[in-house]
Amino acid sequence: MAGRAQGLASLIALACIVGLIPAARGHDADDGAPTAAEIARTQPPIPGAEEFARALLPAMRGGLSEAEGARAAAVGAALAARDAARDGRGYGGQPAGEYHRWRAEQALLAFVDGRADRIDLDFRAGVAPIAAAPVAIDGQTGLAILAVRMPGPGERFVVHDMDLASERDAAPLTIPVAPTGRTVVLLRIEQLPAGSSVVVVRLQPPTGPMLLASLTFVARPMGQLAVSVRDERGRPAPVLMRLTSAVGGRLWGPAGAVDYREMMNAITSLPIYGPGRGYPVWIPLRYQGSYWVVPGPFDMAIPAGDWEIEIVRGPEYAPIRRTVRVPEAGRASADIRLRRWVRMADRGWFSGDDHVHSRLMHSEDADKLLAFCRAVDLNVCNVLEMGDPARTWYPQRGFGPAFRAHLGDHWLVPGQEDPRSALGHAIGLNLTARVRDTSRYLLNDWVAGEIHRQGGLYGHTHVGSGVKELMTEREMALYAPFGIVDFASVMQAGLGTQLYYDFLNLGYRITATAGSDTPYGGTIGAVRTYAQCGKGPFDPDRWFDAVRAGRTFVSNGVMVELTVAGKLPGDALKVKPGQAVRVRARAFGLPGEWAPRRLEVIMLGKTIRAVEAKGPAGTDLAVDVPLPVGQGGWVVARAWGEDGSEALTSPVWLEREGFRSWSAADAPGIIARQMTTLDEIDAALATAVKEAAQPWRKLDTYTHSIADRAPEVRERITRARAEYRRLLELAAAERRKMGAPRSN
């Protein structure tokens, strides 16, 4: 769904850029449902057409004539209408979606037929090799359209990548074509040599003889680009950078970019790391895209034309966007100075990411990871070995202070994400040894006990994700009642609070943290945990102590601060009946980017005061209110930025004698949900036991790990239920103290 949304956004961007959205809307993608007569005209799909269009259109954003732009916009608008109908956002349902799909294909055919630079190969007269006329290729797009004509009717579309860097490919490059009709091929050419290049290709139908053709590509001239980046003190600074061509929007990897493929990307098997060595940056919204870790100045050959340089370095620096014109056979340079708009360390707040996966086996790995941390200005990177019942990934050379690495105030600290099971994903931070015993898998209380004996921190990740398949609800329902959970990672791509608030409302004192889940979740430090470490020389142990104490807030842009009667997040404040305490909260951010849009003070999960910005020009929002303490509880501050970023503090706890710091009123409903989740765990155990007895499951390590531990997990379910029943009795007693009616 996310990929389709991004593709749709690209198509809409195309139509906006060529300035033809109104015409496309009125002509090619009516907002209403098509008529029955229009639907009756719908033809079956042309093979490969949608993939071809979604690959072509974003790369053709510039360099189009007015007529070409109109045809391209028509394709994009029809696909957008098709997507809306398919996803339930448009009129007419599936039949309307198919109609718009057909209209998109017809517009795509018109676009292809109107291209004067199309390479036509006509084999209707026989199978003799064909030499095509030379065609100029723009290095900023690297695209060519090839049309192969065979006898008979029909259309087919193909997307084919062609890398011309290697001399080892002696055999002709093979392109699949249909046995009849016309096959239109989108050639995406990488690393085209200078001047003229002759490439012999093999055109291979699924049946029949192989066909040969000679293609001559002429590369347009190159230029030179030199880029240097300095920080606010004038020192060379590593950054996240992307180079985007004005024509075609093509990404070009900066020279010297750090390669993380063996350490991270290749392990994931995810198709999100392209092109080249870039890393996806999804936050803040205006600067999403693939970026490279650029450790220092570079000088490189690049196709002539206009190039957009974009730089991000974490939320404490203003992002940069600058356009540079590279002349043919000439040189352009950009000397860029970063602007830091805030230094949170001067206020005692140091940043960390609780969830990064990477191999860390030697000094080269460490140097590369530290370059990443410096490029995003992150103080503590928790590098986690990852495990499941069968094995581990992302090996660490060791654990403990001797195996940390740092450069200045940027630190790598080994940890683990293990266990990862049917009971969720657990994290151990600041370890001195790996904690792993497959004979005790799923027994997270044992894992937490071993981590705590080392002086480390145990927590649950993906708490804010809302993704049920990650089983976080199970993990929290079963193990939070044991009082073993130090932190909950409530922010990954975004902030999720419901599950976290539920357990705060049961009185469990759990610190809010954030982790990117790199390389699965994009770039290191895209979200971060700020911990109050005080001023003076930085020591990562102070960061872990602050997380343990709850002195944190999480953010992916906008900043937030909170005090309650002078107490910081993580602190406990003794209160008395009838007392009111002064709550001060502040949100602040970079004007024009992640300046605050809304600030809320929340007690027991309910907003007690909110303020909103009157316009986009502000930099601060503040709340200063007296708060009646009632029977006690917890208070947090939450902020939203103009760019869609968010921030949340850990709680300040209000302790009233004779009462638990929680929501006695909400406890019955929350506990009912946890009891249902425990039932779900019990059912999963029963299913695993049944399936493990099947012969075909004999080698299924995951299922057997659940079945083998079922009796011990059920014993823990019994203990958790007993604790929840105790809390129900306590909630009823507290409501009686307050004179509230007994809950049903």
N, C-alpha and C positions, 0 to 999 in steps of 0.2 A: 504493500500500500504506500509506504514512504517513497519507494522508487517511482511509482506511478505518479505520485503527487509532484515529485521533483521534475519528472518529464513533462507533466502538464504545465508546471510553472515555466519551464524553458520555452514551451510552445507559445504560451501567452506572452512571455517576454519578447519573443520574436515578432509577434503581431504588433505589440506596442512599439517596438523599435522602428519597424517599417511604417508605422503610422496608419495602419489600415484596420484597426479593431472595429470602428463603426461600420465600414463597408462589409467586413467579414461577418459581423453580427447580423446585419440586416439581410445579407445575401446568402451566406453559406452555413450559418448555424443559428437558425431561429431559436429564440428562447422557448417557444411553444412546441408541442409535439407535432411531428410530421403527420400529414394526412394519410388516410388509408391508401390513396392512389400513389403517394410518394413511397410509402413502405412497400407497396407491391412492385415497385421498380428496383428494389434492392437486389443486388447480385451477390453470389457467394464471395467469400474473401479471396483476394489475390495473395498467394503464398509470399510471406516475407515483407509485405507492404508496410505493416505497422512498425516493425523493427527498423526498416529502412528509413521511414519518415522520422522516427524519434532519434535516430542517429544523425540524419542529415540536417534537420531544421535548426537545432541549436548552433551548429557549426556554420550556418549560412546567414548569420545575423547581419553581416555587413557585405558590401561589395555587390549588391543586387540592383538591377535596374528597377524602375517603377513597376513594369509589368511582371518581372520575376518576383518582386516583393509582394505584389497582390496575389500571385498564385501560391507563394509560400504561406502567406497569411491565411489563405483559404484552407490549406491543408491543416494548419495549426488550429484554426477555429473549429473545423469539423471534428478533429480529434478531441478537442476540449469538450464539445457537445457530446461526443460519444462517451467520453469518460464520465461526464456528469450523469448521463442516463444509466450507464453501467453501475455507477456507485450509488444510485438512488437519489442523486441531487438534481436530476433533470426530469423533464416530462417524457412520458411515453414508455418508460421501462425498457426491456430488452429489445423489442422491435424497433423502437426509436434509436437505440444505441447502434443496432446493426445498420439502420439507414444512414446515420452519421458516419459510421465506419466506411460505408460504400462511397459516400460523398467525399470523404478524405482521400480515398484511393483514386477517385476520378480527378481530384485536384492535384494529387501527386503525379499522376500520369501527365497532366497538362504541364506541370512544372518541369518534369524530365524532358518532355517533348520540346519545350521552349528553350532548352539550354543549348546555346550555340557551341559550347566547348565540349559537348558530349562526344565520346569516342564510339563510333559505330563499327561493328564487325559483323558482316553479313555472310553467313555460311549456307544460305539457301541454295547456292549453285554447286556446292560440293564441300570437301573437307581440306582443300589445299590451304597451306599456311597463309596468313594475311599479315601484312605490315601496315599498321595504322599511321596516320600522319602525326607529326610531333604535336604535343599539347603542353602548354605552359602550366606549371603547378605552383600555386602560391604556398610558400613555406609556412605561412601563418595558419593555413587551414589544412594543407596536405591532402586535399580531396580531389578525386576525379570520378566522373560518372562514365561507366562503360556499358554499352548496350550490345548484347550478343543476339543476333537474329538467326533462328533455325527455321526449317520448313514447318508450316502448319500454324494454327492459331495458339493464343495463350500468352499470359504475362506472368512473370515471376520476378521477385526482388531479392537481392542478396547483399549482405554487408561483408566486406572482405578486408582484413588488415594485411598490409604489405610492408615489411621492414627490410629496407635495402642496405642495412649497415654491414652485413656479413658477406664475405666472399666464399663462405663454405657451402652456400646453397647453389651447387652446380646444376641440379635438376631444375627444370622450369617450375615456377610457382603454379600451384594448382588452384583453379577457381571452379566451384561447382556451377553448372548451368543446366537448364531444363532441356529435355530432348526435342521439344517442339516449341514454337513461338519465340517470344523475346524474353531474355533474362537481362534485367537492369542491375548492374553491380555498382555499389558504392565502394570505391577503393579509398581506404584510409592509409595514406602513404607516410611512413615514418622514416626519418633520416635519409632523405633524398640527397644524393651527392650533388655537388655544384656542377653547373653546366648541363650537358645533355647526357641522359642515361637511357640505354636500350635494355628493356626487360622482356624476355621471352616467357610467356605464360602458357600453361596447359589448361584448356577449357574442357572440363570433364562432365559429360552427361552421365546420368545413372546407367543408361544403356547406350550402345552404339560406340562409334570410334571416338578417340581423343582428338581434340582440335588444338592447333598451335596458332599463336598470334604474337607479333612483335609490337611492343608498345614503346614509344619514345617519349620520355618525360624531360622537360626542360625546366630546371629550377630557376626561379626568379632570384635576383641578386640578394646577397647577405650584407649585413653590416656588423658593427661591433658595439657591444653594450658593456659599460663598466658601472658597477653599483657598489657603493660603500654605505654602511649604516653606522651611526654613532649614537651613543646614549646621551642622556641629559648632561653628563659630565664631559662629553667629547671623546669618550673611549669607544673603540670598536665594539659592536654589540651583536651577538647572535640573535636571530629573529626567526619568526615564521613568515615566509614570503611566498607570493605567487606572481607569476608573470602571465598576463593574458593579452592575446593579440586583439587589437581593435577590430580586425577583419576576421570573422569566424569564431571569435571567443576562444581560440585554442590556447591551452595551457602549455607552458614551456618550462621545464625544470631548470632552476637556476644552477649555474656551475658550482661545484663544490658542495651541493646539498648532501646531507648525511643520509646514508643508506641503512635502513632498519629492517630490510626484508628478512634476513636470516634470524634476527633477534626476535622479531614480532610478526610481521605481515605474513610470511610464508607458513607460519605455524597455524594461523587462523583458518585458512582455506576460504576466507570471505572475499567476495569480489568487489571490495570497496576501495582498494588501494590502487587507483589508476587515475590518470595515466602516470606512468613512471613511479616516482618514489614519494609522491605527495601523501599527506595525511588529511583526512576530512576534519574541517573546523565547522561545527554547526552553530556555534554561539560566539558572538552576538549575531542576530539575524541578518543584519546588513552585510556582514562579512563572511557568510557561509561559503564553503568551497574547499578545494584541495590546496593545501599549503605544504611547503618544504621547509625543513630545518636548515637554515643557511648560517653557518658558523662565522663567516667573515666576508670581507670584500671579494668580489670576483670580476673577471673580465672574460667575455665570451662572444663567439659568433652567434648571430641570431638573424632570422629573416628581416629584411628592411621593412619599415612601416611603424605604425604607432603601437606602443606597448603600454599596458597599464600595470604599474607596480603596486601591489597591495601588501601591507605589512601589519601584523598584529603581534603583540607581545604581552598578552594577559590583560586583565581588566584595569591595571594601574597605569597603563600607557594608552595614549590616544592612538587609535588605528590610523594608518596612513594610506592614502590612495593618490598616486601621481602618474601622469601620462608622459611618456618619453617618446620622441620621434627618432627612430634609428635610420640614418640615411643609407642609401645604396653605396656600398664600398667605402663607407665612412664610419665615424665613431660618435657615439652618444654616451654621456655619463650622467649619473645621478648620485649626488652626495647628500644623503638623507640624515636628518637629525631627529631623533625620537623626542617626544614630549611626554614626560611623566606628569600626570595630573594629580596623583596622590601617592604618598609613600606610607603604606599601612604599617610597615615595620617601625616607623618613627612613633607610632601610637601603640607599639607593643604587639601588633597583630601580624603573625607570620603565616604564610600560606602553605597548604599541603594537599596532596591528592592521595586518598586512602586506597586506590585501586588501579594499579598499573601492572600489566603483565609484560615481562621481557626476560629473555635470557640475560643472566649477569654472571658470567663465568671467568672473566679476565679483565685486564685493564682496558682493552680496546672497547669491550662492551660498556664498561663504566664511563669511559670518555664520551662515547656516543650518547649515552643516556643523560649525562651531565650537560651535554650540548643542548639536548631537548629541554631539560629543566631551565637552563639559562635563557633559551629562546622564548620561553613562556613566563620567565621570572617566577619560578616556583621554588619554595624553600625546602619542602620535604616531599620526596617522591617515594611512596611505599611500593617496592617492587615485589610482586607476589608470585611465588611459585603456585601453580594451579594443579589441583588433583581431582580425581574421582575414584570410585572403588577399585578401578583396575590399575591406574598409573598416574604419573604426574607429567606436567609440561612446564616450560619456561624455567629451566634449572637455575639454581643459585649456587654460587661457589661456597657459600656458608652463611651462617646467621650470627647476629651479635655485633657489638661495636667493632670488632676486628675486621668485619667484612662490609662495613659501610664504606661509602666513597663520598668525597665532597670536593667542591671547588668554591671557596668563599662560603657564602651562606646558602649554597645549594647542595642538598644532601640526598643520597640514595640509601634507603634502609630496607634490607630484605625482610619479607614476611610471607604469608601464605593465604591463598583462598582454597580452603580444604578443611572440612568436608564440603563437597558439592553433591547433593543427593536428592532423594525424594522429599527431604525435609529442608530444602533451601540451600543457600550458599553462605558459608561462614568465613570470616576473615580473622586472621591473627596478625597483629601489628607489633613491631619492635621485639621480635623473638630472639632468643639465644640459641634455639635449636628447632628444627622442624618437628611438628607435633602430628604424627600420622601412625595409626595402627589399624590396618584393615580389619582386624578381628573386633574392633570397637567402632567401626564405621556407623554413622548415624547417631552415635552417643555423644552428642555435642557437649553435654555437661562434663564428660571426661576431658574432651578437647579443651574446653574453657578452663577447667581446673589446671591442666598442664601449662597452658599459656599464662595463666595468672601466677603460677609458681615461678615462672621465668621472669615475672615482672612485666609481661606483655599485656596487650589489650585484645579482648575478644568482642566481635561484633557481627552484625548481620548486614549483608549488602543487598542491593536492589530493593530496599524497603520502600523507596519512593517511586518505583517503576510502574506499579499497577499491573504488571505482567503476571498473570496467574500461573503460567507455565514455569516460572522461576521458583514457585513453592515458598515464597517468603512468608505468606500467611501461616503456613504450617510451622515453619521454624519459630516464628514469633509466638504463636499460640502455645507451642509445647515447651519452649525453653525460657521465655521471658519470666514465667512464674518462679523459676529457680533463682532469680536475682543474679544471673551470671553475665548479662549483656551489658557491656560497657558503652557501646555506641551502635547507632543505626545509620546506615548510609542512605539518606533521604533524597539525595540529588545525584542524578547521573546525567542524562540528556536534559531533564527538567526536574522540577521540584514536586514531590508528592508527599502529602502530609497526613492523609486519613489514617493509615495504619499506625504511623508514629504517634499521632494525637491520641488514638485509642489506648495505646499502652502508657502514655503519659497520664491519661485520665484514669488509669488503674493504679497510678502512683509509682510506676517504675521509672527510676531516674536514669535515663538513657541520653547520651550526648548525641546531638545531630552532627553528622559528618557528610562529606561529599566525595565521590570518586568517579573518574572518567571511564573506568573499565577499558582503558587502552590495551590492546589495539582494537577491541570489539566495539568500543564506543567513541572512536575518534581520537582526538589529540590529547596528550597529557595536559592537565591543568585547565581543560575546558570548563570544568567545574572545580571548585576548591573549598577546602576547609580552612577558615581563618581561626587560629588559636591565639589567645592572649597570653604571651610569654613574658611580658614585661620588657623593659628597655635594657640595653647593654648587649654584649657579644652574644650571638645566637648559638644555641646548643640544641640539637634536635631532641634531646631528652626533656628539655623544657616544653617542647611542643607536645610530646606524648603525655607529659604530666598535665598540661592544660586540657588536652582531650579527655583524659581520665577524670578531671575535675569538672568537665562540662563547660569550660570557658571558650565557647566556639560560636561562630556563625558560618553558614554556608552561602555561597554566591556563585553566579556565573556572569556577573557584571556589576549591578547596582550594589552599593554597600549599605550596611545597616548596623546601628548601635542601640543598646538597651541598658538602662539601669533602673532598678526598683529600690527606692530609698537608698540609692548609692551603691547597691549590690549589682554585680555583673552576672551574666549568664553562668550557670553552674553553682552559684551561691545559694544558700538557704537563709531565709530571713524569718526570725521569730516574730509572730504577730499575735495580737490580742483581740478579743471580741470587740466589735464596733470600731476598730481601727481602720484608718485609710492611709495608704502609702502613696508616695509620689512616684509616678512612672514617667520616665523620660525616654523617648525613642527618637531616633534620627535616621533618615535615609538620605544618601547623597551619591552623586554619580557625575559622569562626564556630560556636559551639555551637548545636545545634538546627537548623543549616542545612548548611554545607559543612565541618563539623569532619571531620578525617581518620578514615577507616575502616580503611585499609590503607596501609602504606608498604613499598616494596621497594628494595633496592640491587641493581642489575643490572650484571653484567660480561659483556661479549661476548654480550649478548642473553639471558643466563641469570640467574635470580634466585639471589643468594648469601646474602641475609638478608631476611626479611620479618617485620613485626610488625603486629598487628591490634588495633584498639580493643576494650576489654572491654565497652563500652557506649556509648550515644550522647551521654553527658554530657561526654566529654573534649574537649580543645582541641588537644592535641599528641600526636604520635608521634615517636619518635626511634630511630635506629640508630647505634651506636658500636662498630665492630668492626675488628680487624686483618684485612687482606686480603693473602694471598700474591699476588705480582705475576706469578708464572709467567713466560711469555715476553713479557708486556706486553699491551696492549690498550686498552680503554676502559671507563669506569664511568659510569652514570647513576643517578639516583634517580627513582622513579615513585610517585605517591600517588593514592589514591581518596578522595573525600569521601562523607559519609553521604548526600548528595543525589544521588549519581551523577556528580558532577564529577570531573575528573581533572587531573593535572599531571605534567610530565616535564621534567627538566633536559637541557640539552645535555651532551655527554660531557666528563669529565676524561680526558686521554690519558696512558697509561703507556708510556714509551719505554724499551725495553731495547736496548742496543747490539747490533747484529747481527740485529735482528728488526724486522719491520714491526708497527705497532700495530694488530693485527687478529686474526681467528680463522683461523689456517692450517688448522685441522681442518674448519671449516665452509665454507671458501672453495670447494672443488670443487663442492659441491652448489649454492651460491649462483651460481657462475659458470655452471653448467649451465643454471640458470633464465634467466640473462641471454642466453646463447647462443640459447635457444629463443625469447626475446623478439626478438632480432635476426633470427631466421628469420621471425618474424611480420611484422616491419617490411619485410623483403625481399619477402614475399608480398604485402603491402599495396601496395608500390610496383609490383609486376608487375600487380596488378589495376587500379591507377589508370592505368598506361600503356595497358593494353588498353581500358579504358572511355573514356579520353580520345580514342581514335581513332574512337569512335562519333559519328555526326553529331548525335545528340540530346544529346551531352555538350559540344557546341561552346561553350556559354555557361556551363558549370559551372566557375566559378572555383576552387572548392575542389579538385575532382578534377584540374584542370590544374595547380594549384600543386604537387600531389604528383608528377604525371607529369613536369613540367618539371624538377623538382629531383632526379629519381630517380638519375641518374648520380652527382651530387655526394653524395647521401645514401648511396649504396652505397659510395662511397669512404670515407666516415666509418664505415660498418659494418665495412669491412675493417680500418680502424685500431683500432676498438674490439675486434674479435676478437683482433687481435694483442696488445693490452694485456691482455685476459683470459687469453690463453695465457701471457703473461709472468708474470702473477700465479699461474697454476697451477704453473708451474715453481718460482716462489719459495716457494709453499706447500709443495711437495714437499721443497724444500731445507731449509726450516725444520723440517718434521716429522722429517727425517733428523737434524738437529742435536739435536732433543729426544729422539731414539731411538724415534720413533713409527713404526709400520709404514706402508709406502707405500699411498696410497689407490688403490682401483680406479677 
